[in-house]
Amino acid sequence: MKKIKISFLLGAGVSLYANSPSTNQLTESLLNDKDIIQHTSKLFYYSTKDDPSKQLVVLIQEFLKYSKIQIKEYYAWLYKANLNNIRMLNYESIYYFVWQLWSCSNGEYDNPAVFKIYKELHEKFILELNKLDEDFFDNKSFTVFLENVLRYIEDIVSQKLEIILKGKYNYLKAIQEANEDTRIKNIEIFSLNHDTLIEQYFDLKKIGYCDGFIKKDLKIRVWDQRSFNESDFKINLYKLHGSVNWFQFRRKNREWFIGSVPLGIKDIDHIKDKNNSILYRINRHLVLIGTFNKMFEYLTDIFIELHCRFFKKLLESDCLVISGYSFNDKGVNFNIRRFAQSSFDKKIIIINPEPEELRRNSRGMIDNNWDGWILAKQMEIIRKKFEETRLDNIIVEFYHLGKS
């Protein structure tokens, strides 16, 4: 019997069982959480300290709430215009809205379509910006403010997702079984999650895997995509939207690299390499947040390497198992469609307890192909949560699809 090459595409829904906050919970935190300040390094973080930067945080939250109203009006219109096209309103869509305003104002990506709303928001919020204490906020540019809004979302979401796995260790049992099953040749895992729950699960279960990082220094691992080709492990893990423990560093000799830092290390700005030299952190958590703006980032740095592998390795797979993903990333959806169209032998298995709702909220590229894939026996649904699914459930559906 031919061995199966299997890929898993996992979204945020898979992490919920391991106590990860939901998208709605993260959105509510961004809009309403108290005791958030901005460090002198410009990083936003939780603190009960009485700090003048709380003025800025209050204004950012007011701006996010106002932005949410604008987006909600659009989605209300879209719902009336197209009853089958319901979108979720959350921090990702808010981030995209703000990103368009910011990239328009700094000239990074020309976007005349948002100029009118930009002027309206500028007029409304520049008055509030000018009220901020000048001793702490010397640059009151609206463009700088918009960048602060984006960084605020990135920082708080990342900190909320720095979760330590506790209990419920078997939520990735199907993957664990696939790793042990001789019918499975190799396993490619494409994760859209920023948390490190998958890595923690594998470490707790002593499951070997390659994620593209290798041990070079005392406390961190360094990105080297060649490690995928040199690995002897059955499992490869690709985090297509980045991770809360990824950062860009610069060495003393000015060499730049991307490092993966264990969650337990808090003082990231004082990490030393094996030569006892300080590693200079260049950026915040290396994560992609938003909707359509992510596709611009897919062409940069580590992400272009990851998405090239997504493009290539998916086509080499026989079966694509999808769970916890909302089908709202057009770049990811393109690769799913390309996988299905590459051969009638390619099989898609969706694990979701409410597939009708999943389809209703998906984008057109998936919705328009849904019935065709089922009729062609290329797609099957397992009406379960991922943590309830076992490898045998997947194997049964894979061979069922293979029957004419």
KANORKA-V26614 format. One record per residue. N is the residue number from 1. SS is DSSP state (H for helix, E for strand, C for the rest). Layout:
# KANORKA-V26614
<<N/SS> <N/SS>>
This chain:
# KANORKA-V26614
<<1/C> <2/C> <3/C> <4/E> <5/E> <6/E> <7/E> <8/E> <9/E> <10/E> <11/C> <12/H> <13/H> <14/H> <15/H> <16/H> <17/H> <18/H> <19/C> <20/C> <21/C> <22/C> <23/H> <24/H> <25/H> <26/H> <27/H> <28/H> <29/H> <30/H> <31/H> <32/H> <33/C> <34/C> <35/C> <36/E> <37/E> <38/E> <39/C> <40/C> <41/C> <42/C> <43/C> <44/E> <45/E> <46/E> <47/C> <48/C> <49/C> <50/C> <51/C> <52/C> <53/C> <54/H> <55/H> <56/H> <57/H> <58/H> <59/H> <60/H> <61/H> <62/H> <63/H> <64/H> <65/H> <66/H> <67/H> <68/H> <69/H> <70/H> <71/H> <72/H> <73/H> <74/H> <75/H> <76/H> <77/H> <78/H> <79/H> <80/H> <81/H> <82/C> <83/C> <84/C> <85/C> <86/C> <87/C> <88/C> <89/C> <90/C> <91/H> <92/H> <93/H> <94/H> <95/H> <96/H> <97/H> <98/H> <99/H> <100/H> <101/H> <102/H> <103/H> <104/H> <105/H> <106/C> <107/C> <108/C> <109/C> <110/C> <111/C> <112/H> <113/H> <114/H> <115/H> <116/H> <117/H> <118/H> <119/H> <120/H> <121/H> <122/H> <123/H> <124/H> <125/H> <126/H> <127/H> <128/H> <129/H> <130/C> <131/C> <132/C> <133/C> <134/C> <135/C> <136/C> <137/C> <138/C> <139/C> <140/C> <141/C> <142/H> <143/H> <144/H> <145/H> <146/H> <147/H> <148/H> <149/H> <150/H> <151/H> <152/H> <153/H> <154/H> <155/H> <156/H> <157/H> <158/H> <159/H> <160/H> <161/C> <162/C> <163/C> <164/C> <165/C> <166/C> <167/C> <168/C> <169/C> <170/C> <171/C> <172/C> <173/H> <174/H> <175/H> <176/H> <177/H> <178/H> <179/H> <180/H> <181/C> <182/C> <183/C> <184/E> <185/E> <186/E> <187/E> <188/E> <189/E> <190/E> <191/E> <192/C> <193/C> <194/C> <195/C> <196/C> <197/H> <198/H> <199/H> <200/H> <201/H> <202/H> <203/H> <204/H> <205/C> <206/C> <207/C> <208/C> <209/C> <210/E> <211/C> <212/C> <213/E> <214/E> <215/E> <216/C> <217/C> <218/C> <219/C> <220/E> <221/E> <222/E> <223/E> <224/C> <225/C> <226/H> <227/H> <228/H> <229/H> <230/H> <231/C> <232/C> <233/C> <234/C> <235/E> <236/E> <237/E> <238/E> <239/E> <240/C> <241/C> <242/E> <243/E> <244/C> <245/C> <246/E> <247/E> <248/E> <249/E> <250/E> <251/C> <252/C> <253/C> <254/C> <255/C> <256/E> <257/E> <258/E> <259/E> <260/E> <261/E> <262/C> <263/C> <264/C> <265/C> <266/C> <267/C> <268/H> <269/H> <270/H> <271/C> <272/E> <273/C> <274/C> <275/C> <276/C> <277/C> <278/E> <279/C> <280/E> <281/E> <282/C> <283/C> <284/C> <285/C> <286/E> <287/E> <288/C> <289/C> <290/C> <291/C> <292/C> <293/C> <294/H> <295/H> <296/H> <297/H> <298/C> <299/C> <300/C> <301/H> <302/H> <303/H> <304/H> <305/H> <306/H> <307/H> <308/H> <309/H> <310/H> <311/H> <312/H> <313/H> <314/H> <315/H> <316/H> <317/C> <318/C> <319/E> <320/E> <321/E> <322/E> <323/E> <324/C> <325/C> <326/C> <327/C> <328/C> <329/C> <330/H> <331/H> <332/H> <333/H> <334/H> <335/H> <336/H> <337/H> <338/H> <339/H> <340/H> <341/H> <342/H> <343/C> <344/C> <345/C> <346/C> <347/E> <348/E> <349/E> <350/E> <351/E> <352/C> <353/C> <354/C> <355/H> <356/H> <357/H> <358/H> <359/H> <360/H> <361/C> <362/C> <363/C> <364/H> <365/H> <366/H> <367/H> <368/H> <369/H> <370/H> <371/H> <372/H> <373/H> <374/H> <375/H> <376/C> <377/C> <378/C> <379/E> <380/E> <381/E> <382/E> <383/C> <384/C> <385/C> <386/H> <387/H> <388/H> <389/C> <390/C> <391/H> <392/H> <393/H> <394/H> <395/H> <396/H> <397/H> <398/H> <399/H> <400/H> <401/H> <402/H> <403/C> <404/C>>
